[in-house]
Amino acid sequence: MRTEKPVGSEPAPGPTDPMDSRLAARLAELRTERGWSLDDLARRTDVSRSTLSRLERAEISPTAALLSRLCAAYERPMSRLLAEVESEPPQLVRADAQPVWHDAPSGFTRRSVSPPHPNLRGEVVEATLCPGADIAYDSPPPVPGMEQHIWLLDGELDITTSGTTHTLHPGDCLRFRLWGPTRFHNTGSDDARYALVVVLP
């Protein structure tokens, strides 16, 4: 079974595509805008200073859990952060133009089907978790009360929110407002693929 690496452990080595490099630069920019040192950010996220430093120098790629902690510190959804390192999305988003982010250590792939837009409150994401993938987002949500609709397309998926675990089968939809930690666990033998609709409050 593959599980999410503990926050502060070394993520997968070296970014291999330009998006990772742009993401590293944006994270460094966000910290500088707030006047925080690496030590300040380490205290706010409970992530080691050395990991944060290597991340901002694009020497490593963030895991999903690490990126979630950083987004909480910077008070923005992960999708918004990823959108900030992409060009402004057009009204029609062709399949081959949809940004895709891979987190190999946790077995997580995220496709931004309908990227965030300044004039829109909603977005659509397609996510895939490999068999056995188990990801816990323990930090507070970057936008408390954010509305989420999760529609399972393939496989089997356990989702824990507000202390309750829900088992989803293909066609099932779980909807809730995000106030605290969540956990996504693929308990099946095949990839779990789902559509996530996010609506800002």
C-alpha positions as CSV (number, residue, x, y, z in Angstrom):
1,M,0.0,0.0,0.0
2,R,1.3,3.5,-0.9
3,T,0.7,6.2,1.6
4,E,1.3,9.9,1.7
5,K,4.8,10.7,3.0
6,P,4.9,12.6,6.4
7,V,5.1,16.3,6.0
8,G,8.7,17.5,6.2
9,S,10.1,14.3,4.7
10,E,11.9,14.5,1.4
11,P,9.4,14.4,-1.5
12,A,10.3,13.0,-4.9
13,P,13.6,14.4,-6.2
14,G,13.9,17.1,-8.7
15,P,11.1,18.8,-10.7
16,T,11.1,17.5,-14.3
17,D,8.7,19.9,-16.0
18,P,8.4,23.7,-16.3
19,M,5.2,23.9,-14.2
20,D,7.2,22.6,-11.1
21,S,9.7,25.4,-11.6
22,R,7.0,28.0,-11.9
23,L,5.3,26.7,-8.8
24,A,8.6,26.9,-6.8
25,A,9.0,30.5,-7.9
26,R,5.5,31.4,-7.0
27,L,5.8,29.9,-3.6
28,A,9.0,31.9,-2.9
29,E,7.2,35.0,-4.2
30,L,4.2,34.5,-1.8
31,R,6.5,34.1,1.2
32,T,8.5,37.3,0.2
33,E,5.2,39.3,-0.3
34,R,4.3,38.5,3.3
35,G,7.7,39.4,4.7
36,W,8.2,35.9,6.1
37,S,11.5,34.2,6.6
38,L,11.9,30.5,5.9
39,D,11.9,30.0,9.7
40,D,8.6,31.9,9.9
41,L,7.0,29.7,7.3
42,A,8.4,26.6,8.9
43,R,6.6,27.5,12.2
44,R,3.4,28.3,10.4
45,T,3.3,25.0,8.4
46,D,5.2,22.6,10.6
47,V,7.4,21.8,7.7
48,S,11.2,21.7,8.0
49,R,13.1,24.8,6.9
50,S,15.4,22.7,4.7
51,T,12.5,21.2,2.9
52,L,10.9,24.6,2.3
53,S,14.3,26.0,1.1
54,R,14.8,23.1,-1.4
55,L,11.2,23.5,-2.6
56,E,11.6,27.2,-3.3
57,R,14.8,26.4,-5.2
58,A,12.9,23.9,-7.3
59,E,15.2,21.1,-6.1
60,I,12.2,19.0,-5.0
61,S,8.5,18.7,-5.9
62,P,5.9,19.1,-3.2
63,T,3.7,16.2,-2.2
64,A,-0.1,16.8,-2.1
65,A,0.0,17.0,1.8
66,L,2.9,19.5,1.8
67,L,1.2,21.7,-0.8
68,S,-2.0,21.6,1.2
69,R,-0.1,23.0,4.3
70,L,1.4,25.8,2.2
71,C,-1.9,26.7,0.7
72,A,-3.4,26.9,4.2
73,A,-0.6,29.3,5.2
74,Y,-1.1,31.4,2.2
75,E,-4.9,31.3,2.5
76,R,-5.7,30.1,-1.1
77,P,-7.1,26.8,-2.5
78,M,-4.6,24.5,-4.1
79,S,-6.4,25.0,-7.4
80,R,-5.9,28.8,-7.2
81,L,-2.2,28.4,-6.5
82,L,-1.8,26.0,-9.5
83,A,-3.8,28.4,-11.7
84,E,-1.4,31.3,-10.7
85,V,1.5,29.5,-12.4
86,E,-0.5,28.9,-15.6
87,S,-1.6,31.4,-18.2
88,E,-5.1,32.9,-18.0
89,P,-7.5,30.1,-19.1
90,P,-9.7,30.7,-22.1
91,Q,-13.5,30.2,-22.0
92,L,-13.0,27.0,-23.9
93,V,-10.4,24.7,-22.3
94,R,-9.3,22.1,-24.7
95,A,-8.4,18.7,-23.3
96,D,-4.8,19.0,-24.3
97,A,-4.6,22.4,-22.6
98,Q,-5.8,21.3,-19.2
99,P,-3.0,21.5,-16.6
100,V,-2.1,18.2,-15.1
101,W,-0.1,17.7,-11.9
102,H,1.3,14.4,-10.7
103,D,2.3,13.5,-7.1
104,A,4.1,10.3,-7.8
105,P,4.9,9.4,-4.1
106,S,1.2,9.4,-3.1
107,G,-0.1,8.0,-6.4
108,F,-2.2,11.1,-7.1
109,T,-2.9,12.8,-10.4
110,R,-4.9,16.0,-10.7
111,R,-6.2,17.5,-14.0
112,S,-7.7,21.0,-13.9
113,V,-10.6,20.5,-16.3
114,S,-12.1,23.9,-15.7
115,P,-9.3,26.0,-14.1
116,P,-10.1,28.8,-11.6
117,H,-11.1,32.2,-13.2
118,P,-11.2,35.6,-11.4
119,N,-14.8,36.1,-12.5
120,L,-16.1,32.6,-11.6
121,R,-16.7,31.0,-8.2
122,G,-16.6,27.3,-9.4
123,E,-14.1,25.0,-10.9
124,V,-13.9,21.3,-12.1
125,V,-11.1,18.9,-11.3
126,E,-10.5,15.3,-12.4
127,A,-8.5,13.4,-9.9
128,T,-7.1,9.8,-10.0
129,L,-5.7,7.9,-7.0
130,C,-3.8,4.7,-7.6
131,P,-4.8,1.5,-5.7
132,G,-3.9,1.8,-2.0
133,A,-3.3,5.5,-2.2
134,D,-4.1,7.1,1.2
135,I,-3.8,10.9,1.5
136,A,-4.7,12.9,4.6
137,Y,-5.1,16.7,4.4
138,D,-4.7,17.6,8.1
139,S,-4.2,21.3,7.9
140,P,-7.2,23.7,8.0
141,P,-8.8,24.4,4.6
142,P,-7.4,27.5,2.9
143,V,-11.0,28.8,2.4
144,P,-13.2,27.6,5.3
145,G,-16.7,26.7,4.1
146,M,-15.6,26.0,0.6
147,E,-18.2,23.8,-1.1
148,Q,-17.1,20.5,-2.7
149,H,-19.0,17.9,-4.8
150,I,-17.1,14.7,-5.4
151,W,-18.5,12.4,-8.1
152,L,-16.8,9.0,-8.3
153,L,-16.4,7.9,-11.9
154,D,-14.4,4.7,-11.6
155,G,-13.1,2.4,-8.8
156,E,-13.8,2.6,-5.1
157,L,-13.0,5.5,-2.7
158,D,-13.3,6.1,1.0
159,I,-13.6,9.8,1.9
160,T,-13.5,11.0,5.5
161,T,-14.8,14.5,6.4
162,S,-16.0,15.9,9.7
163,G,-15.0,12.6,11.3
164,T,-17.3,10.5,9.2
165,T,-16.0,8.1,6.5
166,H,-18.1,7.6,3.4
167,T,-17.5,4.7,0.9
168,L,-18.2,5.8,-2.7
169,H,-18.9,3.5,-5.6
170,P,-19.1,4.5,-9.3
171,G,-21.9,7.1,-9.8
172,D,-22.0,8.1,-6.1
173,C,-21.7,11.8,-5.3
174,L,-20.5,13.2,-1.9
175,R,-21.2,16.9,-1.3
176,F,-20.2,19.0,1.7
177,R,-18.7,22.2,2.9
178,L,-15.1,21.9,3.9
179,W,-14.3,23.1,7.4
180,G,-11.6,20.7,8.7
181,P,-9.3,17.7,7.8
182,T,-10.2,15.3,5.1
183,R,-8.8,11.9,4.0
184,F,-9.0,10.1,0.6
185,H,-8.3,6.4,0.6
186,N,-8.5,4.2,-2.5
187,T,-9.4,0.8,-0.9
188,G,-9.9,-1.0,-4.2
189,S,-7.6,-2.8,-6.6
190,D,-8.1,-0.4,-9.5
191,D,-7.5,3.4,-9.9
192,A,-10.2,5.6,-8.3
193,R,-11.1,8.4,-10.7
194,Y,-13.4,11.1,-9.6
195,A,-14.7,14.6,-10.6
196,L,-14.4,17.3,-8.0
197,V,-16.5,20.5,-8.3
198,V,-15.3,23.3,-6.0
199,V,-17.4,26.4,-5.3
200,L,-16.0,29.2,-3.2
201,P,-18.3,30.7,-0.5
